[in-house]
Amino acid sequence: MKNREKPLVLRKYEAIFARLPKNSPKRPEIQYEIAKYHKGYIGEKKVDYYLSHLPQRYILLRDV
């Protein structure tokens, strides 16, 4: 199995958040998006872990 990278959209939101002023009205919205994409990423990594224990006779189709 290939190593799963952080999604580009999550990395973009994290970069934007790091540059936002502390009093920006957009901070809560960006934090929400970061949390949402981060949870999805963690969920995908958990599924990858369990799929990695399947016998080699199975073929995994990604992004179908």
mmCIF file as Biopython writes it, N, C-alpha, C and O atoms, coordinates in Angstrom:
data_model
#
loop_
_atom_site.group_PDB
_atom_site.id
_atom_site.type_symbol
_atom_site.label_atom_id
_atom_site.label_alt_id
_atom_site.label_comp_id
_atom_site.label_asym_id
_atom_site.label_entity_id
_atom_site.label_seq_id
_atom_site.pdbx_PDB_ins_code
_atom_site.Cartn_x
_atom_site.Cartn_y
_atom_site.Cartn_z
_atom_site.occupancy
_atom_site.B_iso_or_equiv
_atom_site.auth_seq_id
_atom_site.auth_asym_id
_atom_site.pdbx_PDB_model_num
ATOM 1   N N  . MET A ? 1  ? 0.844   -1.184  0.000  1.0 0.0 1  A 1 
ATOM 2   C CA . MET A ? 1  ? 0.000   0.000   0.000  1.0 0.0 1  A 1 
ATOM 3   C C  . MET A ? 1  ? 0.890   1.248   0.000  1.0 0.0 1  A 1 
ATOM 4   O O  . MET A ? 1  ? 1.966   1.274   0.597  1.0 0.0 1  A 1 
ATOM 5   N N  . LYS A ? 2  ? 0.409   2.251   -0.675 1.0 0.0 2  A 1 
ATOM 6   C CA . LYS A ? 2  ? 1.177   3.491   -0.698 1.0 0.0 2  A 1 
ATOM 7   C C  . LYS A ? 2  ? 0.908   4.291   0.575  1.0 0.0 2  A 1 
ATOM 8   O O  . LYS A ? 2  ? -0.123  4.129   1.229  1.0 0.0 2  A 1 
ATOM 9   N N  . ASN A ? 3  ? 1.845   5.139   0.900  1.0 0.0 3  A 1 
ATOM 10  C CA . ASN A ? 3  ? 1.702   6.000   2.069  1.0 0.0 3  A 1 
ATOM 11  C C  . ASN A ? 3  ? 0.750   7.145   1.726  1.0 0.0 3  A 1 
ATOM 12  O O  . ASN A ? 3  ? 0.951   7.849   0.736  1.0 0.0 3  A 1 
ATOM 13  N N  . ARG A ? 4  ? -0.269  7.327   2.530  1.0 0.0 4  A 1 
ATOM 14  C CA . ARG A ? 4  ? -1.273  8.371   2.273  1.0 0.0 4  A 1 
ATOM 15  C C  . ARG A ? 4  ? -0.765  9.719   2.790  1.0 0.0 4  A 1 
ATOM 16  O O  . ARG A ? 4  ? -0.372  9.839   3.950  1.0 0.0 4  A 1 
ATOM 17  N N  . GLU A ? 5  ? -0.776  10.721  1.928  1.0 0.0 5  A 1 
ATOM 18  C CA . GLU A ? 5  ? -0.376  12.078  2.312  1.0 0.0 5  A 1 
ATOM 19  C C  . GLU A ? 5  ? -1.589  12.861  2.795  1.0 0.0 5  A 1 
ATOM 20  O O  . GLU A ? 5  ? -2.732  12.505  2.512  1.0 0.0 5  A 1 
ATOM 21  N N  . LYS A ? 6  ? -1.317  13.926  3.523  1.0 0.0 6  A 1 
ATOM 22  C CA . LYS A ? 6  ? -2.381  14.836  3.916  1.0 0.0 6  A 1 
ATOM 23  C C  . LYS A ? 6  ? -2.985  15.433  2.660  1.0 0.0 6  A 1 
ATOM 24  O O  . LYS A ? 6  ? -2.254  15.801  1.739  1.0 0.0 6  A 1 
ATOM 25  N N  . PRO A ? 7  ? -4.311  15.537  2.604  1.0 0.0 7  A 1 
ATOM 26  C CA . PRO A ? 7  ? -4.939  16.114  1.406  1.0 0.0 7  A 1 
ATOM 27  C C  . PRO A ? 7  ? -4.491  17.562  1.189  1.0 0.0 7  A 1 
ATOM 28  O O  . PRO A ? 7  ? -4.244  18.304  2.139  1.0 0.0 7  A 1 
ATOM 29  N N  . LEU A ? 8  ? -4.395  17.933  -0.061 1.0 0.0 8  A 1 
ATOM 30  C CA . LEU A ? 8  ? -3.950  19.283  -0.420 1.0 0.0 8  A 1 
ATOM 31  C C  . LEU A ? 8  ? -4.866  20.341  0.181  1.0 0.0 8  A 1 
ATOM 32  O O  . LEU A ? 8  ? -4.386  21.363  0.670  1.0 0.0 8  A 1 
ATOM 33  N N  . VAL A ? 9  ? -6.163  20.115  0.153  1.0 0.0 9  A 1 
ATOM 34  C CA . VAL A ? 9  ? -7.101  21.106  0.683  1.0 0.0 9  A 1 
ATOM 35  C C  . VAL A ? 9  ? -6.857  21.317  2.180  1.0 0.0 9  A 1 
ATOM 36  O O  . VAL A ? 9  ? -6.964  22.446  2.658  1.0 0.0 9  A 1 
ATOM 37  N N  . LEU A ? 10 ? -6.536  20.271  2.919  1.0 0.0 10 A 1 
ATOM 38  C CA . LEU A ? 10 ? -6.245  20.400  4.352  1.0 0.0 10 A 1 
ATOM 39  C C  . LEU A ? 10 ? -4.969  21.202  4.562  1.0 0.0 10 A 1 
ATOM 40  O O  . LEU A ? 10 ? -4.915  22.077  5.426  1.0 0.0 10 A 1 
ATOM 41  N N  . ARG A ? 11 ? -3.943  20.904  3.772  1.0 0.0 11 A 1 
ATOM 42  C CA . ARG A ? 11 ? -2.692  21.667  3.892  1.0 0.0 11 A 1 
ATOM 43  C C  . ARG A ? 11 ? -2.896  23.137  3.570  1.0 0.0 11 A 1 
ATOM 44  O O  . ARG A ? 11 ? -2.280  24.003  4.192  1.0 0.0 11 A 1 
ATOM 45  N N  . LYS A ? 12 ? -3.768  23.427  2.593  1.0 0.0 12 A 1 
ATOM 46  C CA . LYS A ? 12 ? -4.050  24.826  2.246  1.0 0.0 12 A 1 
ATOM 47  C C  . LYS A ? 12 ? -4.756  25.546  3.387  1.0 0.0 12 A 1 
ATOM 48  O O  . LYS A ? 12 ? -4.399  26.669  3.741  1.0 0.0 12 A 1 
ATOM 49  N N  . TYR A ? 13 ? -5.775  24.880  3.965  1.0 0.0 13 A 1 
ATOM 50  C CA . TYR A ? 13 ? -6.484  25.503  5.090  1.0 0.0 13 A 1 
ATOM 51  C C  . TYR A ? 13 ? -5.546  25.745  6.270  1.0 0.0 13 A 1 
ATOM 52  O O  . TYR A ? 13 ? -5.642  26.779  6.932  1.0 0.0 13 A 1 
ATOM 53  N N  . GLU A ? 14 ? -4.653  24.818  6.537  1.0 0.0 14 A 1 
ATOM 54  C CA . GLU A ? 14 ? -3.697  24.993  7.639  1.0 0.0 14 A 1 
ATOM 55  C C  . GLU A ? 14 ? -2.757  26.171  7.374  1.0 0.0 14 A 1 
ATOM 56  O O  . GLU A ? 14 ? -2.421  26.921  8.291  1.0 0.0 14 A 1 
ATOM 57  N N  . ALA A ? 15 ? -2.336  26.327  6.122  1.0 0.0 15 A 1 
ATOM 58  C CA . ALA A ? 15 ? -1.458  27.443  5.773  1.0 0.0 15 A 1 
ATOM 59  C C  . ALA A ? 15 ? -2.193  28.776  5.912  1.0 0.0 15 A 1 
ATOM 60  O O  . ALA A ? 15 ? -1.631  29.755  6.405  1.0 0.0 15 A 1 
ATOM 61  N N  . ILE A ? 16 ? -3.445  28.806  5.476  1.0 0.0 16 A 1 
ATOM 62  C CA . ILE A ? 16 ? -4.247  30.036  5.599  1.0 0.0 16 A 1 
ATOM 63  C C  . ILE A ? 16 ? -4.441  30.375  7.068  1.0 0.0 16 A 1 
ATOM 64  O O  . ILE A ? 16 ? -4.282  31.527  7.472  1.0 0.0 16 A 1 
ATOM 65  N N  . PHE A ? 17 ? -4.785  29.370  7.865  1.0 0.0 17 A 1 
ATOM 66  C CA . PHE A ? 17 ? -5.056  29.597  9.287  1.0 0.0 17 A 1 
ATOM 67  C C  . PHE A ? 17 ? -3.828  30.149  10.000 1.0 0.0 17 A 1 
ATOM 68  O O  . PHE A ? 17 ? -3.948  31.024  10.858 1.0 0.0 17 A 1 
ATOM 69  N N  . ALA A ? 18 ? -2.655  29.646  9.650  1.0 0.0 18 A 1 
ATOM 70  C CA . ALA A ? 18 ? -1.421  30.109  10.287 1.0 0.0 18 A 1 
ATOM 71  C C  . ALA A ? 18 ? -1.137  31.581  9.987  1.0 0.0 18 A 1 
ATOM 72  O O  . ALA A ? 18 ? -0.444  32.250  10.752 1.0 0.0 18 A 1 
ATOM 73  N N  . ARG A ? 19 ? -1.670  32.077  8.883  1.0 0.0 19 A 1 
ATOM 74  C CA . ARG A ? 19 ? -1.401  33.459  8.481  1.0 0.0 19 A 1 
ATOM 75  C C  . ARG A ? 19 ? -2.516  34.434  8.868  1.0 0.0 19 A 1 
ATOM 76  O O  . ARG A ? 19 ? -2.359  35.646  8.717  1.0 0.0 19 A 1 
ATOM 77  N N  . LEU A ? 20 ? -3.625  33.917  9.357  1.0 0.0 20 A 1 
ATOM 78  C CA . LEU A ? 20 ? -4.745  34.791  9.729  1.0 0.0 20 A 1 
ATOM 79  C C  . LEU A ? 20 ? -4.443  35.542  11.018 1.0 0.0 20 A 1 
ATOM 80  O O  . LEU A ? 20 ? -3.835  34.984  11.932 1.0 0.0 20 A 1 
ATOM 81  N N  . PRO A ? 21 ? -4.860  36.801  11.099 1.0 0.0 21 A 1 
ATOM 82  C CA . PRO A ? 21 ? -4.729  37.517  12.370 1.0 0.0 21 A 1 
ATOM 83  C C  . PRO A ? 21 ? -5.605  36.853  13.433 1.0 0.0 21 A 1 
ATOM 84  O O  . PRO A ? 21 ? -6.619  36.233  13.114 1.0 0.0 21 A 1 
ATOM 85  N N  . LYS A ? 22 ? -5.210  36.987  14.677 1.0 0.0 22 A 1 
ATOM 86  C CA . LYS A ? 22 ? -5.933  36.361  15.784 1.0 0.0 22 A 1 
ATOM 87  C C  . LYS A ? 22 ? -7.375  36.844  15.892 1.0 0.0 22 A 1 
ATOM 88  O O  . LYS A ? 22 ? -8.235  36.101  16.364 1.0 0.0 22 A 1 
ATOM 89  N N  . ASN A ? 23 ? -7.652  38.061  15.468 1.0 0.0 23 A 1 
ATOM 90  C CA . ASN A ? 23 ? -9.002  38.618  15.602 1.0 0.0 23 A 1 
ATOM 91  C C  . ASN A ? 23 ? -9.815  38.544  14.310 1.0 0.0 23 A 1 
ATOM 92  O O  . ASN A ? 23 ? -10.831 39.227  14.180 1.0 0.0 23 A 1 
ATOM 93  N N  . SER A ? 24 ? -9.391  37.744  13.379 1.0 0.0 24 A 1 
ATOM 94  C CA . SER A ? 24 ? -10.095 37.618  12.107 1.0 0.0 24 A 1 
ATOM 95  C C  . SER A ? 24 ? -11.446 36.922  12.312 1.0 0.0 24 A 1 
ATOM 96  O O  . SER A ? 24 ? -11.524 35.916  13.017 1.0 0.0 24 A 1 
ATOM 97  N N  . PRO A ? 25 ? -12.505 37.456  11.698 1.0 0.0 25 A 1 
ATOM 98  C CA . PRO A ? 25 ? -13.821 36.820  11.829 1.0 0.0 25 A 1 
ATOM 99  C C  . PRO A ? 25 ? -13.908 35.480  11.087 1.0 0.0 25 A 1 
ATOM 100 O O  . PRO A ? 25 ? -14.849 34.718  11.311 1.0 0.0 25 A 1 
ATOM 101 N N  . LYS A ? 26 ? -12.957 35.186  10.220 1.0 0.0 26 A 1 
ATOM 102 C CA . LYS A ? 26 ? -12.947 33.933  9.452  1.0 0.0 26 A 1 
ATOM 103 C C  . LYS A ? 26 ? -12.296 32.768  10.211 1.0 0.0 26 A 1 
ATOM 104 O O  . LYS A ? 26 ? -12.401 31.621  9.778  1.0 0.0 26 A 1 
ATOM 105 N N  . ARG A ? 27 ? -11.626 33.050  11.334 1.0 0.0 27 A 1 
ATOM 106 C CA . ARG A ? 27 ? -10.911 32.000  12.069 1.0 0.0 27 A 1 
ATOM 107 C C  . ARG A ? 27 ? -11.794 30.813  12.447 1.0 0.0 27 A 1 
ATOM 108 O O  . ARG A ? 27 ? -11.391 29.673  12.214 1.0 0.0 27 A 1 
ATOM 109 N N  . PRO A ? 28 ? -12.987 31.029  13.023 1.0 0.0 28 A 1 
ATOM 110 C CA . PRO A ? 28 ? -13.823 29.865  13.379 1.0 0.0 28 A 1 
ATOM 111 C C  . PRO A ? 28 ? -14.219 29.022  12.164 1.0 0.0 28 A 1 
ATOM 112 O O  . PRO A ? 28 ? -14.255 27.794  12.243 1.0 0.0 28 A 1 
ATOM 113 N N  . GLU A ? 29 ? -14.510 29.673  11.060 1.0 0.0 29 A 1 
ATOM 114 C CA . GLU A ? 29 ? -14.890 28.958  9.841  1.0 0.0 29 A 1 
ATOM 115 C C  . GLU A ? 29 ? -13.731 28.109  9.325  1.0 0.0 29 A 1 
ATOM 116 O O  . GLU A ? 29 ? -13.923 26.957  8.938  1.0 0.0 29 A 1 
ATOM 117 N N  . ILE A ? 30 ? -12.540 28.676  9.322  1.0 0.0 30 A 1 
ATOM 118 C CA . ILE A ? 30 ? -11.354 27.953  8.859  1.0 0.0 30 A 1 
ATOM 119 C C  . ILE A ? 30 ? -11.036 26.809  9.821  1.0 0.0 30 A 1 
ATOM 120 O O  . ILE A ? 30 ? -10.670 25.719  9.380  1.0 0.0 30 A 1 
ATOM 121 N N  . GLN A ? 31 ? -11.169 27.040  11.123 1.0 0.0 31 A 1 
ATOM 122 C CA . GLN A ? 31 ? -10.928 25.982  12.106 1.0 0.0 31 A 1 
ATOM 123 C C  . GLN A ? 31 ? -11.889 24.820  11.891 1.0 0.0 31 A 1 
ATOM 124 O O  . GLN A ? 31 ? -11.494 23.658  11.991 1.0 0.0 31 A 1 
ATOM 125 N N  . TYR A ? 32 ? -13.137 25.126  11.600 1.0 0.0 32 A 1 
ATOM 126 C CA . TYR A ? 32 ? -14.138 24.095  11.352 1.0 0.0 32 A 1 
ATOM 127 C C  . TYR A ? 32 ? -13.743 23.258  10.128 1.0 0.0 32 A 1 
ATOM 128 O O  . TYR A ? 32 ? -13.820 22.030  10.165 1.0 0.0 32 A 1 
ATOM 129 N N  . GLU A ? 33 ? -13.327 23.915  9.061  1.0 0.0 33 A 1 
ATOM 130 C CA . GLU A ? 33 ? -12.921 23.201  7.843  1.0 0.0 33 A 1 
ATOM 131 C C  . GLU A ? 33 ? -11.697 22.335  8.100  1.0 0.0 33 A 1 
ATOM 132 O O  . GLU A ? 33 ? -11.625 21.205  7.616  1.0 0.0 33 A 1 
ATOM 133 N N  . ILE A ? 34 ? -10.736 22.852  8.855  1.0 0.0 34 A 1 
ATOM 134 C CA . ILE A ? 34 ? -9.545  22.077  9.180  1.0 0.0 34 A 1 
ATOM 135 C C  . ILE A ? 34 ? -9.940  20.825  9.959  1.0 0.0 34 A 1 
ATOM 136 O O  . ILE A ? 34 ? -9.472  19.729  9.652  1.0 0.0 34 A 1 
ATOM 137 N N  . ALA A ? 35 ? -10.797 20.984  10.964 1.0 0.0 35 A 1 
ATOM 138 C CA . ALA A ? 35 ? -11.227 19.841  11.775 1.0 0.0 35 A 1 
ATOM 139 C C  . ALA A ? 35 ? -11.960 18.811  10.920 1.0 0.0 35 A 1 
ATOM 140 O O  . ALA A ? 35 ? -11.751 17.608  11.078 1.0 0.0 35 A 1 
ATOM 141 N N  . LYS A ? 36 ? -12.812 19.276  10.024 1.0 0.0 36 A 1 
ATOM 142 C CA . LYS A ? 36 ? -13.581 18.373  9.166  1.0 0.0 36 A 1 
ATOM 143 C C  . LYS A ? 36 ? -12.660 17.559  8.257  1.0 0.0 36 A 1 
ATOM 144 O O  . LYS A ? 36 ? -12.793 16.337  8.180  1.0 0.0 36 A 1 
ATOM 145 N N  . TYR A ? 37 ? -11.743 18.210  7.578  1.0 0.0 37 A 1 
ATOM 146 C CA . TYR A ? 37 ? -10.843 17.499  6.666  1.0 0.0 37 A 1 
ATOM 147 C C  . TYR A ? 37 ? -9.850  16.629  7.429  1.0 0.0 37 A 1 
ATOM 148 O O  . TYR A ? 37 ? -9.462  15.561  6.954  1.0 0.0 37 A 1 
ATOM 149 N N  . HIS A ? 38 ? -9.441  17.084  8.611  1.0 0.0 38 A 1 
ATOM 150 C CA . HIS A ? 38 ? -8.510  16.291  9.416  1.0 0.0 38 A 1 
ATOM 151 C C  . HIS A ? 38 ? -9.170  14.990  9.866  1.0 0.0 38 A 1 
ATOM 152 O O  . HIS A ? 38 ? -8.545  13.930  9.823  1.0 0.0 38 A 1 
ATOM 153 N N  . LYS A ? 39 ? -10.420 15.063  10.295 1.0 0.0 39 A 1 
ATOM 154 C CA . LYS A ? 39 ? -11.137 13.857  10.716 1.0 0.0 39 A 1 
ATOM 155 C C  . LYS A ? 39 ? -11.285 12.881  9.547  1.0 0.0 39 A 1 
ATOM 156 O O  . LYS A ? 39 ? -11.143 11.671  9.726  1.0 0.0 39 A 1 
ATOM 157 N N  . GLY A ? 40 ? -11.563 13.392  8.381  1.0 0.0 40 A 1 
ATOM 158 C CA . GLY A ? 40 ? -11.661 12.540  7.199  1.0 0.0 40 A 1 
ATOM 159 C C  . GLY A ? 40 ? -10.345 11.871  6.873  1.0 0.0 40 A 1 
ATOM 160 O O  . GLY A ? 40 ? -10.307 10.690  6.526  1.0 0.0 40 A 1 
ATOM 161 N N  . TYR A ? 41 ? -9.270  12.625  6.985  1.0 0.0 41 A 1 
ATOM 162 C CA . TYR A ? 41 ? -7.931  12.094  6.720  1.0 0.0 41 A 1 
ATOM 163 C C  . TYR A ? 41 ? -7.582  10.992  7.715  1.0 0.0 41 A 1 
ATOM 164 O O  . TYR A ? 41 ? -7.066  9.945   7.324  1.0 0.0 41 A 1 
ATOM 165 N N  . ILE A ? 42 ? -7.857  11.218  8.983  1.0 0.0 42 A 1 
ATOM 166 C CA . ILE A ? 42 ? -7.583  10.215  10.012 1.0 0.0 42 A 1 
ATOM 167 C C  . ILE A ? 42 ? -8.425  8.962   9.756  1.0 0.0 42 A 1 
ATOM 168 O O  . ILE A ? 42 ? -7.930  7.844   9.899  1.0 0.0 42 A 1 
ATOM 169 N N  . GLY A ? 43 ? -9.685  9.142   9.382  1.0 0.0 43 A 1 
ATOM 170 C CA . GLY A ? 43 ? -10.551 8.009   9.069  1.0 0.0 43 A 1 
ATOM 171 C C  . GLY A ? 43 ? -10.010 7.185   7.913  1.0 0.0 43 A 1 
ATOM 172 O O  . GLY A ? 43 ? -10.045 5.955   7.956  1.0 0.0 43 A 1 
ATOM 173 N N  . GLU A ? 44 ? -9.511  7.853   6.884  1.0 0.0 44 A 1 
ATOM 174 C CA . GLU A ? 44 ? -8.939  7.135   5.745  1.0 0.0 44 A 1 
ATOM 175 C C  . GLU A ? 44 ? -7.688  6.364   6.145  1.0 0.0 44 A 1 
ATOM 176 O O  . GLU A ? 44 ? -7.469  5.248   5.673  1.0 0.0 44 A 1 
ATOM 177 N N  . LYS A ? 45 ? -6.872  6.945   7.005  1.0 0.0 45 A 1 
ATOM 178 C CA . LYS A ? 45 ? -5.674  6.246   7.473  1.0 0.0 45 A 1 
ATOM 179 C C  . LYS A ? 45 ? -6.044  5.014   8.298  1.0 0.0 45 A 1 
ATOM 180 O O  . LYS A ? 45 ? -5.371  3.986   8.219  1.0 0.0 45 A 1 
ATOM 181 N N  . LYS A ? 46 ? -7.110  5.118   9.088  1.0 0.0 46 A 1 
ATOM 182 C CA . LYS A ? 46 ? -7.553  3.959   9.872  1.0 0.0 46 A 1 
ATOM 183 C C  . LYS A ? 46 ? -8.034  2.837   8.955  1.0 0.0 46 A 1 
ATOM 184 O O  . LYS A ? 46 ? -7.717  1.669   9.181  1.0 0.0 46 A 1 
ATOM 185 N N  . VAL A ? 47 ? -8.788  3.185   7.936  1.0 0.0 47 A 1 
ATOM 186 C CA . VAL A ? 47 ? -9.250  2.175   6.978  1.0 0.0 47 A 1 
ATOM 187 C C  . VAL A ? 47 ? -8.050  1.552   6.263  1.0 0.0 47 A 1 
ATOM 188 O O  . VAL A ? 47 ? -8.010  0.339   6.057  1.0 0.0 47 A 1 
ATOM 189 N N  . ASP A ? 48 ? -7.078  2.377   5.886  1.0 0.0 48 A 1 
ATOM 190 C CA . ASP A ? 48 ? -5.871  1.853   5.236  1.0 0.0 48 A 1 
ATOM 191 C C  . ASP A ? 48 ? -5.171  0.831   6.117  1.0 0.0 48 A 1 
ATOM 192 O O  . ASP A ? 48 ? -4.669  -0.178  5.622  1.0 0.0 48 A 1 
ATOM 193 N N  . TYR A ? 49 ? -5.135  1.084   7.413  1.0 0.0 49 A 1 
ATOM 194 C CA . TYR A ? 49 ? -4.478  0.153   8.336  1.0 0.0 49 A 1 
ATOM 195 C C  . TYR A ? 49 ? -5.146  -1.216  8.267  1.0 0.0 49 A 1 
ATOM 196 O O  . TYR A ? 49 ? -4.471  -2.236  8.129  1.0 0.0 49 A 1 
ATOM 197 N N  . TYR A ? 50 ? -6.466  -1.236  8.363  1.0 0.0 50 A 1 
ATOM 198 C CA . TYR A ? 50 ? -7.177  -2.516  8.347  1.0 0.0 50 A 1 
ATOM 199 C C  . TYR A ? 50 ? -7.102  -3.193  6.975  1.0 0.0 50 A 1 
ATOM 200 O O  . TYR A ? 50 ? -7.012  -4.418  6.892  1.0 0.0 50 A 1 
ATOM 201 N N  . LEU A ? 51 ? -7.138  -2.413  5.921  1.0 0.0 51 A 1 
ATOM 202 C CA . LEU A ? 51 ? -7.021  -3.000  4.587  1.0 0.0 51 A 1 
ATOM 203 C C  . LEU A ? 51 ? -5.638  -3.590  4.346  1.0 0.0 51 A 1 
ATOM 204 O O  . LEU A ? 51 ? -5.484  -4.523  3.557  1.0 0.0 51 A 1 
ATOM 205 N N  . SER A ? 52 ? -4.647  -3.053  5.017  1.0 0.0 52 A 1 
ATOM 206 C CA . SER A ? 52 ? -3.286  -3.559  4.822  1.0 0.0 52 A 1 
ATOM 207 C C  . SER A ? 52 ? -3.128  -4.979  5.377  1.0 0.0 52 A 1 
ATOM 208 O O  . SER A ? 52 ? -2.170  -5.673  5.037  1.0 0.0 52 A 1 
ATOM 209 N N  . HIS A ? 53 ? -4.050  -5.405  6.216  1.0 0.0 53 A 1 
ATOM 210 C CA . HIS A ? 53 ? -3.974  -6.752  6.791  1.0 0.0 53 A 1 
ATOM 211 C C  . HIS A ? 53 ? -4.726  -7.799  5.963  1.0 0.0 53 A 1 
ATOM 212 O O  . HIS A ? 53 ? -4.769  -8.970  6.339  1.0 0.0 53 A 1 
ATOM 213 N N  . LEU A ? 54 ? -5.305  -7.392  4.865  1.0 0.0 54 A 1 
ATOM 214 C CA . LEU A ? 54 ? -5.986  -8.341  3.993  1.0 0.0 54 A 1 
ATOM 215 C C  . LEU A ? 54 ? -4.960  -9.197  3.269  1.0 0.0 54 A 1 
ATOM 216 O O  . LEU A ? 54 ? -3.845  -8.744  3.010  1.0 0.0 54 A 1 
ATOM 217 N N  . PRO A ? 55 ? -5.322  -10.422 2.942  1.0 0.0 55 A 1 
ATOM 218 C CA . PRO A ? 55 ? -4.394  -11.264 2.165  1.0 0.0 55 A 1 
ATOM 219 C C  . PRO A ? 55 ? -4.088  -10.626 0.808  1.0 0.0 55 A 1 
ATOM 220 O O  . PRO A ? 55 ? -4.853  -9.800  0.309  1.0 0.0 55 A 1 
ATOM 221 N N  . GLN A ? 56 ? -2.973  -11.018 0.229  1.0 0.0 56 A 1 
ATOM 222 C CA . GLN A ? 56 ? -2.513  -10.445 -1.035 1.0 0.0 56 A 1 
ATOM 223 C C  . GLN A ? 56 ? -3.435  -10.779 -2.203 1.0 0.0 56 A 1 
ATOM 224 O O  . GLN A ? 56 ? -3.339  -10.151 -3.257 1.0 0.0 56 A 1 
ATOM 225 N N  . ARG A ? 57 ? -4.308  -11.735 -2.040 1.0 0.0 57 A 1 
ATOM 226 C CA . ARG A ? 57 ? -5.174  -12.105 -3.161 1.0 0.0 57 A 1 
ATOM 227 C C  . ARG A ? 57 ? -6.248  -11.060 -3.462 1.0 0.0 57 A 1 
ATOM 228 O O  . ARG A ? 57 ? -6.898  -11.129 -4.505 1.0 0.0 57 A 1 
ATOM 229 N N  . TYR A ? 58 ? -6.440  -10.097 -2.566 1.0 0.0 58 A 1 
ATOM 230 C CA . TYR A ? 58 ? -7.415  -9.034  -2.795 1.0 0.0 58 A 1 
ATOM 231 C C  . TYR A ? 58 ? -6.779  -7.877  -3.556 1.0 0.0 58 A 1 
ATOM 232 O O  . TYR A ? 58 ? -5.603  -7.568  -3.365 1.0 0.0 58 A 1 
ATOM 233 N N  . ILE A ? 59 ? -7.556  -7.251  -4.409 1.0 0.0 59 A 1 
ATOM 234 C CA . ILE A ? 59 ? -7.102  -6.085  -5.156 1.0 0.0 59 A 1 
ATOM 235 C C  . ILE A ? 59 ? -7.879  -4.882  -4.632 1.0 0.0 59 A 1 
ATOM 236 O O  . ILE A ? 59 ? -9.110  -4.888  -4.609 1.0 0.0 59 A 1 
ATOM 237 N N  . LEU A ? 60 ? -7.154  -3.855  -4.214 1.0 0.0 60 A 1 
ATOM 238 C CA . LEU A ? 60 ? -7.791  -2.641  -3.718 1.0 0.0 60 A 1 
ATOM 239 C C  . LEU A ? 60 ? -7.909  -1.632  -4.855 1.0 0.0 60 A 1 
ATOM 240 O O  . LEU A ? 60 ? -6.916  -1.281  -5.492 1.0 0.0 60 A 1 
ATOM 241 N N  . LEU A ? 61 ? -9.110  -1.177  -5.098 1.0 0.0 61 A 1 
ATOM 242 C CA . LEU A ? 61 ? -9.348  -0.154  -6.118 1.0 0.0 61 A 1 
ATOM 243 C C  . LEU A ? 61 ? -9.544  1.172   -5.390 1.0 0.0 61 A 1 
ATOM 244 O O  . LEU A ? 61 ? -10.462 1.320   -4.583 1.0 0.0 61 A 1 
ATOM 245 N N  . ARG A ? 62 ? -8.688  2.115   -5.678 1.0 0.0 62 A 1 
ATOM 246 C CA . ARG A ? 62 ? -8.753  3.430   -5.029 1.0 0.0 62 A 1 
ATOM 247 C C  . ARG A ? 62 ? -9.396  4.452   -5.945 1.0 0.0 62 A 1 
ATOM 248 O O  . ARG A ? 62 ? -9.300  4.370   -7.170 1.0 0.0 62 A 1 
ATOM 249 N N  . ASP A ? 63 ? -10.054 5.415   -5.322 1.0 0.0 63 A 1 
ATOM 250 C CA . ASP A ? 63 ? -10.636 6.552   -6.046 1.0 0.0 63 A 1 
ATOM 251 C C  . ASP A ? 63 ? -11.560 6.126   -7.178 1.0 0.0 63 A 1 
ATOM 252 O O  . ASP A ? 63 ? -11.552 6.719   -8.257 1.0 0.0 63 A 1 
ATOM 253 N N  . VAL A ? 64 ? -12.349 5.102   -6.924 1.0 0.0 64 A 1 
ATOM 254 C CA . VAL A ? 64 ? -13.300 4.624   -7.940 1.0 0.0 64 A 1 
ATOM 255 C C  . VAL A ? 64 ? -14.649 5.236   -7.660 1.0 0.0 64 A 1 
ATOM 256 O O  . VAL A ? 64 ? -15.608 4.977   -8.388 1.0 0.0 64 A 1 
#
